[in-house]
């Protein structure tokens, strides 16, 4: 990996920038890093593409703003376009996983002339606006069962728990969201009196089929140094996104798009088949929907070979 940093108008980006050719900008989610695309960076560079795997705002070596407004999809999209300008890139293909998916598709909606293609991992394109503030909806759900999205809303609460035990938290969460566990079992626990570590399952010892001890240690070392506030800020920006993106309600994606997810991803279980149908209706140039058997939420790591093949095929077809 070729890790570098670049300052753009006082904002520091850290990224792996490998290869040359058509630029592919990869955006991770929680709790990820540009390192989460290590398998894709190598494969894309070898296939003749320029692979740019970002530490997203709030993570790793990238700037961690204090203001929640800096974590909205619009704010992140604008920063990524400024980054393309600084790198001398006219347009790029954007790949987004987890929170990186709405950041990527917002970039495609706001700056379609700068986006040559779009790949969403794990999260189907969701064009429809919530009927009420997301935090209100999540609070109502949390009265029925533990919901991490609600637990993460209050600044300082989750940090006190997670920053104190980064290794334990990351290992349990990576296992719980993978294809080796049924994450929705976490919902069997009540919210009252529980933190996230109280409801997450014990994790088996490393290495796993998709995660080595050496790779896992990269995450542990990074989050031990930075804490989790930057990543949690993306959750705390839900309401701001809802307030500011009313004009995107029902918007259609105008660029070619590919969707890949693990068949056992809890996101797919929670959103249901209607979400996939809605995505097909609102992405006219949807060039594939692939659910990979046995994989969970971290599909680009759990099924790296298959994801790389699908991604490279999509890129070559643009």
TITISE-849753 format. One line per 4 residues: number of its first residue (from 0); their letters; for each residue z, x, y negated of N, C-alpha, C. Coordinates in steps of 0.05 Angstrom, whole numbers, padded with zeros to 5 digits. Example, Ala and Ser with C-alpha at 12.3 -4.5 7.8 and 13.67 -1.06 7.14 Angstrom:
BEGIN
0	AS	00156,00264,00114,00156,00246,00090,00156,00264,00066 | 00142,00257,00045,00143,00273,00021,00157,00258,-00001
END
This chain:
BEGIN
0	XXXX	00000,00017,00024,00000,00000,00000,00000,00018,-00025 | -00015,00009,-00046,-00017,00024,-00071,-00002,00008,-00092 | 00024,00014,-00095,00041,-00001,-00113,00039,00011,-00141 | 00035,-00006,-00161,00034,00003,-00189,00047,-00018,-00207
4	XXXX	00053,-00010,-00231,00062,-00028,-00252,00044,-00027,-00276 | 00042,-00049,-00290,00026,-00050,-00314,00040,-00068,-00334 | 00040,-00059,-00359,00053,-00074,-00381,00031,-00091,-00395 | 00036,-00117,-00397,00017,-00135,-00411,00032,-00150,-00432
8	XXXX	00029,-00142,-00457,00042,-00155,-00479,00073,-00155,-00476 | 00083,-00133,-00466,00112,-00131,-00462,00123,-00142,-00437 | 00106,-00153,-00420,00114,-00164,-00394,00104,-00144,-00372 | 00123,-00136,-00355,00117,-00116,-00334,00110,-00130,-00308
12	XXXX	00087,-00124,-00298,00079,-00133,-00271,00081,-00110,-00251 | 00092,-00115,-00228,00090,-00096,-00206,00072,-00109,-00184 | 00054,-00093,-00173,00036,-00104,-00153,00026,-00082,-00134 | 00016,-00091,-00112,00000,-00073,-00094,-00029,-00078,-00102
16	XXXX	-00043,-00058,-00110,-00071,-00060,-00119,-00087,-00041,-00101 | -00101,-00053,-00082,-00115,-00037,-00062,-00144,-00045,-00060 | -00162,-00026,-00055,-00190,-00031,-00050,-00206,-00036,-00076 | -00231,-00045,-00072,-00249,-00050,-00094,-00268,-00073,-00086
20	XXXX	-00281,-00085,-00106,-00298,-00107,-00100,-00287,-00132,-00113 | -00295,-00156,-00103,-00284,-00181,-00113,-00254,-00181,-00112 | -00241,-00188,-00134,-00212,-00188,-00136,-00200,-00212,-00122 | -00179,-00208,-00106,-00164,-00229,-00093,-00135,-00226,-00102
24	XXXX	-00125,-00245,-00118,-00098,-00243,-00129,-00080,-00261,-00112 | -00059,-00248,-00100,-00042,-00262,-00081,-00014,-00267,-00093 | -00006,-00292,-00092,00019,-00301,-00105,00038,-00311,-00084 | 00062,-00300,-00083,00082,-00308,-00063,00101,-00330,-00074
28	XXXX	00119,-00339,-00057,00139,-00358,-00065,00167,-00348,-00059 | 00186,-00366,-00053,00214,-00359,-00049,00220,-00358,-00019 | 00235,-00337,-00011,00243,-00313,-00025,00224,-00290,-00017 | 00202,-00287,-00032,00182,-00268,-00024,00178,-00245,-00044
32	XXXX	00158,-00230,-00038,00150,-00207,-00055,00120,-00203,-00051 | 00108,-00186,-00068,00081,-00178,-00062,00079,-00167,-00034 | 00100,-00155,-00024,00101,-00143,00003,00096,-00164,00025 | 00100,-00190,00018,00096,-00211,00037,00067,-00213,00046
36	XXXX	00049,-00201,00029,00020,-00200,00035,00011,-00173,00046 | 00029,-00157,00057,00022,-00130,00065,00000,-00130,00086 | 00000,-00149,00104,-00021,-00151,00124,-00048,-00158,00112 | -00048,-00176,00092,-00072,-00185,00079,-00083,-00162,00061
40	XXXX	-00066,-00148,00047,-00075,-00127,00029,-00091,-00106,00044 | -00082,-00097,00067,-00096,-00078,00083,-00123,-00089,00093 | -00122,-00113,00104,-00146,-00125,00116,-00167,-00130,00094 | -00159,-00140,00071,-00178,-00146,00050,-00191,-00120,00039
44	XXXX	-00175,-00100,00034,-00185,-00075,00024,-00205,-00063,00044 | -00198,-00064,00070,-00216,-00053,00090,-00242,-00069,00092 | -00241,-00095,00084,-00265,-00112,00086,-00282,-00111,00060 | -00274,-00095,00041,-00290,-00091,00017,-00282,-00108,-00007
48	XXXX	-00257,-00117,-00007,-00246,-00133,-00030,-00224,-00117,-00044 | -00219,-00125,-00069,-00197,-00114,-00084,-00173,-00132,-00080 | -00153,-00123,-00066,-00129,-00139,-00059,-00107,-00133,-00079 | -00098,-00154,-00094,-00077,-00151,-00114,-00055,-00170,-00106
52	XXXX	-00033,-00158,-00095,-00011,-00174,-00086,00012,-00171,-00106 | 00018,-00192,-00121,00037,-00190,-00143,00066,-00194,-00134 | 00084,-00180,-00146,00112,-00190,-00148,00111,-00210,-00170 | 00117,-00235,-00164,00114,-00257,-00184,00137,-00255,-00204
56	XXXX	00135,-00268,-00227,00156,-00267,-00247,00183,-00274,-00235 | 00203,-00257,-00241,00230,-00261,-00230,00236,-00246,-00205 | 00216,-00232,-00194,00219,-00219,-00168,00213,-00189,-00170 | 00227,-00174,-00153,00221,-00146,-00148,00219,-00130,-00174
60	XXXX	00197,-00115,-00177,00193,-00098,-00200,00180,-00112,-00224 | 00174,-00138,-00222,00163,-00153,-00244,00186,-00163,-00262 | 00179,-00167,-00287,00199,-00176,-00307,00212,-00202,-00297 | 00238,-00204,-00303,00254,-00227,-00295,00263,-00241,-00321
64	XXXX	00247,-00259,-00332,00255,-00273,-00357,00281,-00289,-00353 | 00295,-00293,-00375,00319,-00310,-00375,00311,-00340,-00378 | 00292,-00346,-00395,00285,-00373,-00401,00271,-00387,-00378 | 00280,-00411,-00371,00267,-00426,-00350,00238,-00433,-00356
68	XXXX	00232,-00436,-00382,00205,-00443,-00390,00185,-00421,-00380 | 00194,-00397,-00377,00176,-00375,-00368,00168,-00378,-00339 | 00181,-00396,-00324,00175,-00400,-00296,00158,-00425,-00290 | 00149,-00438,-00311,00131,-00461,-00306,00104,-00452,-00297
72	XXXX	00090,-00469,-00283,00064,-00462,-00273,00045,-00455,-00296 | 00046,-00469,-00318,00029,-00463,-00341,00035,-00435,-00352 | 00060,-00429,-00355,00068,-00403,-00366,00059,-00380,-00347 | 00063,-00384,-00321,00055,-00363,-00302,00025,-00361,-00301
76	XXXX	00010,-00383,-00302,-00019,-00382,-00301,-00029,-00367,-00326 | -00018,-00372,-00349,-00027,-00358,-00373,-00022,-00328,-00371 | 00001,-00320,-00359,00007,-00292,-00355,-00012,-00279,-00335 | -00020,-00294,-00315,-00038,-00282,-00295,-00066,-00279,-00307
80	XXXX	-00074,-00297,-00325,-00100,-00293,-00338,-00099,-00269,-00357 | -00077,-00266,-00371,-00073,-00242,-00387,-00074,-00216,-00370 | -00063,-00218,-00346,-00064,-00195,-00328,-00093,-00189,-00320 | -00108,-00209,-00313,-00137,-00205,-00307,-00150,-00191,-00331
84	XXXX	-00145,-00199,-00355,-00157,-00187,-00378,-00149,-00157,-00379 | -00124,-00151,-00375,-00114,-00124,-00376,-00127,-00106,-00354 | -00132,-00119,-00331,-00144,-00104,-00309,-00175,-00103,-00311 | -00186,-00116,-00330,-00215,-00117,-00333,-00229,-00134,-00313
88	XXXX	-00217,-00155,-00304,-00228,-00173,-00283,-00237,-00199,-00296 | -00263,-00205,-00293,-00273,-00230,-00304,-00263,-00255,-00290 | -00265,-00254,-00263,-00254,-00277,-00248,-00245,-00266,-00221 | -00229,-00282,-00208,-00216,-00274,-00183,-00212,-00298,-00165
92	XXXX	-00209,-00292,-00139,-00200,-00312,-00120,-00169,-00311,-00120 | -00156,-00334,-00122,-00127,-00336,-00122,-00117,-00347,-00095 | -00098,-00333,-00084,-00084,-00342,-00060,-00055,-00347,-00066 | -00045,-00371,-00059,-00018,-00377,-00065,-00003,-00388,-00041
96	XXXX	00022,-00378,-00037,00039,-00387,-00015,00065,-00398,-00027 | 00074,-00421,-00017,00099,-00433,-00027,00096,-00438,-00057 | 00115,-00429,-00074,00113,-00433,-00103,00088,-00420,-00114 | 00077,-00400,-00100,00053,-00387,-00109,00029,-00405,-00108
100	XXXX	00030,-00426,-00091,00008,-00445,-00088,00004,-00461,-00113 | 00024,-00476,-00124,00019,-00490,-00149,00014,-00472,-00172 | 00025,-00448,-00172,00018,-00429,-00194,-00012,-00422,-00192 | -00022,-00418,-00168,-00051,-00412,-00164,-00069,-00435,-00171
104	XXXX	-00062,-00459,-00162,-00080,-00482,-00167,-00078,-00491,-00197 | -00055,-00486,-00210,-00054,-00491,-00239,-00072,-00472,-00254 | -00074,-00448,-00245,-00092,-00428,-00257,-00121,-00438,-00254 | -00127,-00449,-00230,-00154,-00460,-00226,-00160,-00484,-00243
108	XXXX	-00140,-00501,-00248,-00144,-00525,-00264,-00146,-00518,-00294 | -00129,-00499,-00303,-00128,-00492,-00331,-00150,-00472,-00339 | -00158,-00455,-00321,-00177,-00434,-00327,-00199,-00432,-00306 | -00214,-00454,-00302,-00233,-00455,-00280,-00255,-00433,-00281
112	XXXX	-00261,-00424,-00306,-00282,-00403,-00308,-00272,-00376,-00299 | -00246,-00373,-00295,-00234,-00347,-00286,-00227,-00347,-00257 | -00231,-00370,-00243,-00223,-00372,-00215,-00248,-00377,-00198 | -00254,-00359,-00180,-00278,-00361,-00164,-00273,-00377,-00138
116	XXXX	-00248,-00379,-00130,-00240,-00393,-00106,-00210,-00394,-00104 | -00201,-00412,-00087,-00172,-00417,-00084,-00164,-00420,-00055 | -00142,-00407,-00048,-00132,-00410,-00021,-00102,-00418,-00023 | -00095,-00440,-00010,-00067,-00449,-00010,-00056,-00445,00018
120	XXXX	-00034,-00431,00019,-00020,-00426,00044,00006,-00443,00044 | 00009,-00459,00065,00033,-00475,00070,00036,-00500,00054 | 00027,-00501,00029,00032,-00523,00011,00006,-00537,00005 | 00002,-00562,00014,-00023,-00577,00008,-00024,-00582,-00023
124	XXXX	-00049,-00582,-00033,-00052,-00589,-00061,-00041,-00617,-00066 | -00023,-00619,-00086,-00009,-00644,-00092,-00016,-00652,-00121 | -00035,-00669,-00125,-00044,-00676,-00152,-00029,-00698,-00166 | -00011,-00712,-00151,00001,-00736,-00162,00029,-00730,-00173
128	XXXX	00034,-00740,-00197,00059,-00736,-00211,00081,-00752,-00200 | 00105,-00741,-00198,00129,-00755,-00189,00134,-00779,-00208 | 00145,-00801,-00198,00150,-00825,-00215,00174,-00821,-00233 | 00191,-00801,-00228,00214,-00795,-00244,00219,-00765,-00244
132	XXXX	00238,-00756,-00260,00244,-00728,-00261,00250,-00718,-00233 | 00239,-00695,-00225,00244,-00685,-00198,00274,-00681,-00192 | 00289,-00671,-00212,00317,-00666,-00207,00332,-00692,-00200 | 00324,-00714,-00212,00336,-00740,-00207,00331,-00748,-00178
136	XXXX	00306,-00745,-00170,00298,-00752,-00143,00313,-00735,-00122 | 00315,-00709,-00128,00328,-00691,-00109,00358,-00696,-00107 | 00370,-00704,-00130,00399,-00711,-00130,00404,-00735,-00112 | 00386,-00755,-00113,00389,-00779,-00096,00386,-00771,-00067
140	XXXX	00367,-00754,-00061,00364,-00745,-00033,00389,-00730,-00023 | 00400,-00714,-00041,00423,-00697,-00033,00448,-00714,-00028 | 00448,-00739,-00036,00471,-00756,-00030,00470,-00764,00000 | 00447,-00761,00012,00444,-00768,00041,00447,-00744,00060
144	XXXX	00439,-00721,00050,00440,-00697,00067,00437,-00672,00050 | 00443,-00649,00061,00440,-00624,00046,00411,-00619,00039 | 00407,-00613,00014,00380,-00607,00004,00380,-00582,-00013 | 00368,-00561,-00003,00369,-00536,-00018,00358,-00538,-00046
148	XXXX	00337,-00555,-00050,00325,-00557,-00076,00345,-00567,-00097 | 00362,-00586,-00088,00383,-00596,-00106,00405,-00575,-00109 | 00413,-00562,-00088,00434,-00542,-00089,00427,-00519,-00108 | 00402,-00513,-00110,00393,-00491,-00127,00391,-00498,-00157
152	XXXX	00395,-00523,-00164,00390,-00531,-00192,00410,-00520,-00212 | 00435,-00520,-00205,00456,-00512,-00223,00458,-00482,-00225 | 00453,-00470,-00248,00454,-00440,-00251,00481,-00429,-00243 | 00480,-00408,-00227,00504,-00394,-00219,00516,-00402,-00192
156	XXXX	00511,-00427,-00184,00523,-00437,-00159,00512,-00422,-00135 | 00486,-00423,-00131,00473,-00410,-00108,00476,-00380,-00110 | 00474,-00369,-00134,00476,-00340,-00138,00502,-00329,-00127 | 00524,-00344,-00132,00550,-00334,-00123,00551,-00331,-00093
160	XXXX	00537,-00348,-00079,00536,-00347,-00050,00516,-00327,-00040 | 00491,-00329,-00050,00469,-00313,-00038,00470,-00284,-00047 | 00476,-00279,-00072,00477,-00251,-00081,00498,-00235,-00067 | 00519,-00248,-00057,00540,-00234,-00043,00533,-00227,-00014
164	XXXX	00513,-00241,-00003,00505,-00236,00025,00475,-00237,00029 | 00460,-00220,00015,00431,-00221,00016,00419,-00217,00043 | 00430,-00199,00059,00419,-00194,00085,00423,-00218,00103 | 00447,-00229,00104,00453,-00252,00120,00436,-00276,00112
168	XXXX	00433,-00281,00086,00418,-00303,00077,00388,-00300,00084 | 00377,-00277,00078,00348,-00274,00083,00342,-00276,00113 | 00358,-00264,00130,00353,-00265,00159,00355,-00294,00169 | 00375,-00308,00160,00378,-00336,00169,00355,-00353,00159
172	XXXX	00348,-00350,00133,00327,-00367,00122,00299,-00361,00134 | 00293,-00335,00137,00267,-00328,00150,00265,-00340,00178 | 00287,-00339,00193,00287,-00351,00220,00284,-00381,00218 | 00300,-00394,00201,00301,-00423,00199,00274,-00435,00191
176	XXXX	00259,-00421,00174,00234,-00432,00165,00210,-00423,00182 | 00215,-00406,00202,00193,-00397,00219,00188,-00417,00241 | 00167,-00411,00257,00161,-00429,00279,00181,-00429,00301 | 00201,-00412,00300,00221,-00410,00321,00244,-00429,00318
180	XXXX	00244,-00445,00296,00266,-00463,00291,00256,-00489,00278 | 00270,-00511,00282,00263,-00536,00268,00280,-00538,00243 | 00268,-00531,00220,00284,-00529,00195,00297,-00555,00188 | 00285,-00578,00193,00296,-00603,00185,00323,-00610,00198
184	XXXX	00331,-00594,00218,00358,-00597,00229,00379,-00591,00208 | 00372,-00575,00188,00390,-00569,00166,00399,-00595,00152 | 00381,-00615,00152,00387,-00641,00139,00409,-00657,00154 | 00417,-00648,00177,00439,-00661,00191,00466,-00657,00178
188	XXXX	00467,-00638,00160,00492,-00631,00146,00494,-00645,00119 | 00518,-00653,00111,00521,-00665,00085,00521,-00644,00063 | 00515,-00652,00039,00516,-00634,00016,00545,-00627,00008 | 00562,-00647,00009,00589,-00643,-00001,00604,-00620,00015
192	XXXX	00613,-00601,00000,00629,-00579,00011,00613,-00557,00025 | 00586,-00559,00025,00570,-00539,00039,00553,-00522,00020 | 00552,-00496,00026,00532,-00479,00014,00509,-00475,00033 | 00489,-00460,00025,00465,-00457,00042,00472,-00443,00068
196	XXXX	00489,-00422,00066,00495,-00408,00091,00512,-00424,00110 | 00525,-00445,00100,00540,-00463,00118,00522,-00480,00135 | 00497,-00484,00126,00480,-00503,00141,00457,-00489,00155 | 00451,-00464,00147,00429,-00450,00160,00438,-00440,00188
200	XXXX	00420,-00439,00207,00428,-00430,00234,00432,-00400,00236 | 00447,-00391,00256,00449,-00363,00262,00421,-00353,00269 | 00415,-00328,00261,00389,-00317,00267,00390,-00297,00289 | 00370,-00295,00307,00370,-00275,00327,00366,-00247,00315
204	XXXX	00374,-00227,00330,00372,-00200,00321,00343,-00192,00317 | 00338,-00175,00297,00311,-00164,00294,00307,-00141,00313 | 00282,-00133,00319,00257,-00144,00308,00248,-00170,00321 | 00232,-00186,00306,00219,-00210,00316,00189,-00203,00320
208	XXXX	00175,-00222,00331,00146,-00218,00336,00131,-00213,00310 | 00140,-00223,00288,00125,-00221,00263,00140,-00205,00241 | 00164,-00196,00247,00180,-00182,00226,00196,-00159,00239 | 00189,-00135,00230,00203,-00111,00240,00228,-00107,00223
212	XXXX	00246,-00091,00234,00270,-00084,00218,00263,-00069,00193 | 00243,-00052,00195,00235,-00036,00171,00224,-00055,00149 | 00207,-00074,00157,00196,-00093,00137,00218,-00110,00125 | 00236,-00120,00143,00258,-00136,00133,00276,-00121,00113
216	XXXX	00280,-00095,00118,00296,-00079,00100,00285,-00077,00072 | 00258,-00080,00069,00246,-00080,00042,00256,-00104,00026 | 00257,-00127,00039,00268,-00151,00026,00297,-00147,00018 | 00313,-00138,00038,00341,-00135,00033,00347,-00116,00011
220	XXXX	00334,-00093,00011,00338,-00073,-00010,00331,-00084,-00038 | 00308,-00098,-00039,00299,-00109,-00064,00318,-00131,-00075 | 00325,-00150,-00058,00341,-00172,-00068,00370,-00164,-00073 | 00379,-00143,-00059,00406,-00132,-00064,00406,-00120,-00092
224	XXXX	00384,-00108,-00100,00382,-00096,-00127,00378,-00117,-00149 | 00362,-00137,-00144,00355,-00156,-00165,00371,-00182,-00166 | 00383,-00189,-00143,00395,-00215,-00141,00373,-00236,-00138 | 00382,-00262,-00136,00363,-00284,-00130,00357,-00302,-00154
228	XXXX	00369,-00296,-00178,00366,-00314,-00201,00337,-00318,-00208 | 00321,-00297,-00208,00293,-00300,-00216,00278,-00319,-00197 | 00282,-00316,-00171,00270,-00335,-00153,00280,-00363,-00155 | 00306,-00366,-00160,00317,-00393,-00163,00308,-00407,-00188
232	XXXX	00300,-00391,-00208,00290,-00402,-00233,00265,-00419,-00229 | 00249,-00413,-00208,00225,-00429,-00202,00234,-00457,-00194 | 00256,-00460,-00179,00266,-00486,-00172,00276,-00501,-00197 | 00288,-00486,-00215,00299,-00498,-00239,00278,-00506,-00260
236	XXXX	00253,-00498,-00255,00231,-00505,-00273,00217,-00531,-00264 | 00226,-00544,-00242,00213,-00568,-00233,00210,-00589,-00255 | 00232,-00594,-00269,00231,-00615,-00290,00212,-00607,-00312 | 00213,-00582,-00320,00195,-00573,-00342,00166,-00576,-00334
240	XXXX	00160,-00570,-00309,00132,-00574,-00299,00125,-00603,-00300 | 00143,-00620,-00292,00138,-00649,-00292,00133,-00659,-00320 | 00148,-00650,-00339,00146,-00659,-00367,00120,-00650,-00380 | 00110,-00626,-00372,00087,-00614,-00386,00060,-00618,-00373
244	XXXX	00060,-00627,-00348,00035,-00628,-00334,00025,-00657,-00329 | 00033,-00675,-00346,00025,-00703,-00343,-00006,-00705,-00344 | -00019,-00688,-00359,-00048,-00689,-00361,-00062,-00681,-00336 | -00048,-00668,-00317,-00060,-00660,-00292,-00056,-00681,-00269
248	XXXX	-00044,-00703,-00276,-00039,-00724,-00256,-00066,-00733,-00243 | -00068,-00729,-00217,-00092,-00737,-00203,-00116,-00719,-00206 | -00112,-00696,-00219,-00135,-00678,-00225,-00148,-00668,-00199 | -00174,-00665,-00200,-00189,-00654,-00178,-00194,-00624,-00182
252	XXXX	-00191,-00609,-00160,-00196,-00580,-00160,-00227,-00576,-00160 | -00237,-00560,-00179,-00266,-00557,-00182,-00277,-00532,-00170 | -00261,-00516,-00157,-00271,-00491,-00144,-00269,-00493,-00114 | -00284,-00477,-00099,-00281,-00477,-00070,-00252,-00471,-00062
256	XXXX	-00242,-00484,-00041,-00214,-00481,-00033,-00212,-00481,-00003 | -00192,-00465,00007,-00185,-00464,00035,-00156,-00469,00038 | -00148,-00484,00059,-00120,-00489,00064,-00112,-00480,00092 | -00090,-00464,00093,-00080,-00454,00118,-00050,-00459,00119
260	XXXX	-00040,-00468,00141,-00011,-00471,00144,-00003,-00468,00174 | 00022,-00463,00178,00032,-00464,00205,00036,-00493,00214 | 00028,-00499,00238,00030,-00527,00248,00060,-00536,00249 | 00078,-00516,00251,00106,-00522,00252,00121,-00516,00226
264	XXXX	00105,-00515,00204,00117,-00510,00178,00132,-00535,00169 | 00158,-00533,00161,00172,-00557,00152,00159,-00571,00128 | 00144,-00556,00112,00130,-00568,00089,00110,-00589,00099 | 00096,-00583,00121,00077,-00601,00133,00092,-00625,00144
268	XXXX	00115,-00621,00157,00131,-00643,00167,00141,-00661,00145 | 00149,-00649,00123,00160,-00665,00100,00139,-00681,00085 | 00115,-00668,00081,00094,-00681,00066,00078,-00701,00082 | 00075,-00695,00108,00062,-00714,00126,00031,-00713,00124
272	XXXX	00018,-00726,00142,-00012,-00726,00143,-00025,-00738,00118 | -00011,-00756,00104,-00022,-00767,00080,-00027,-00746,00058 | -00010,-00725,00058,-00014,-00704,00038,-00040,-00689,00043 | -00046,-00684,00069,-00071,-00671,00076,-00095,-00688,00069
276	XXXX	-00092,-00714,00074,-00114,-00733,00067,-00118,-00734,00037 | -00097,-00734,00022,-00098,-00735,-00008,-00112,-00709,-00018 | -00105,-00687,-00006,-00117,-00662,-00014,-00147,-00662,-00009 | -00155,-00673,00014,-00184,-00675,00020,-00199,-00693,-00001
280	XXXX	-00185,-00713,-00011,-00196,-00732,-00030,-00200,-00719,-00057 | -00182,-00700,-00064,-00182,-00689,-00091,-00192,-00660,-00093 | -00202,-00649,-00071,-00214,-00623,-00072,-00242,-00626,-00060 | -00262,-00632,-00077,-00289,-00637,-00067,-00301,-00615,-00050
284	XXXX	-00294,-00590,-00057,-00305,-00567,-00042,-00284,-00554,-00025 | -00270,-00570,-00009,-00250,-00560,00010,-00264,-00550,00035 | -00262,-00524,00040,-00278,-00512,00060,-00263,-00507,00087 | -00241,-00519,00090,-00227,-00517,00115,-00198,-00524,00112
288	XXXX	-00187,-00538,00132,-00158,-00543,00135,-00150,-00533,00162 | -00133,-00512,00163,-00126,-00499,00188,-00096,-00499,00192 | -00087,-00512,00213,-00059,-00513,00221,-00056,-00495,00246 | -00042,-00473,00243,-00040,-00453,00264,-00016,-00459,00282
292	XXXX	-00021,-00464,00307,00000,-00471,00326,00021,-00450,00329 | 00046,-00460,00330,00069,-00442,00335,00079,-00428,00310 | 00065,-00430,00288,00073,-00416,00263,00089,-00435,00246 | 00107,-00423,00231,00123,-00439,00212,00114,-00433,00183
296	XXXX	00133,-00431,00165,00127,-00429,00136,00114,-00403,00128 | 00121,-00381,00141,00111,-00355,00132,00085,-00348,00147 | 00065,-00365,00144,00042,-00364,00161,00026,-00338,00158 | 00025,-00326,00134,00010,-00302,00130,00023,-00278,00144
300	XXXX	00049,-00281,00151,00062,-00260,00166,00064,-00267,00196 | 00070,-00292,00202,00073,-00301,00229,00046,-00300,00244 | 00025,-00306,00230,-00002,-00306,00243,-00022,-00290,00226 | -00014,-00264,00221,-00029,-00247,00203,-00059,-00244,00211
304	XXXX	-00064,-00240,00236,-00092,-00235,00245,-00109,-00260,00240 | -00099,-00283,00248,-00115,-00308,00244,-00119,-00314,00214 | -00098,-00310,00198,-00100,-00315,00170,-00120,-00296,00157 | -00119,-00271,00165,-00138,-00251,00154,-00167,-00259,00161
308	XXXX	-00172,-00267,00185,-00199,-00274,00193,-00209,-00298,00177 | -00192,-00319,00174,-00199,-00342,00159,-00204,-00336,00129 | -00187,-00319,00118,-00189,-00312,00090,-00214,-00296,00085 | -00220,-00276,00102,-00244,-00260,00097,-00269,-00276,00101
312	XXXX	-00269,-00294,00121,-00293,-00312,00124,-00297,-00329,00100 | -00276,-00340,00089,-00278,-00357,00065,-00289,-00340,00041 | -00278,-00316,00038,-00286,-00299,00015,-00316,-00292,00018 | -00325,-00286,00041,-00353,-00278,00045,-00372,-00301,00041
316	XX	-00362,-00326,00044,-00378,-00349,00040,-00381,-00359,00011 | -00365,-00346,-00006,-00366,-00355,-00035,-00392,-00345,-00048
END
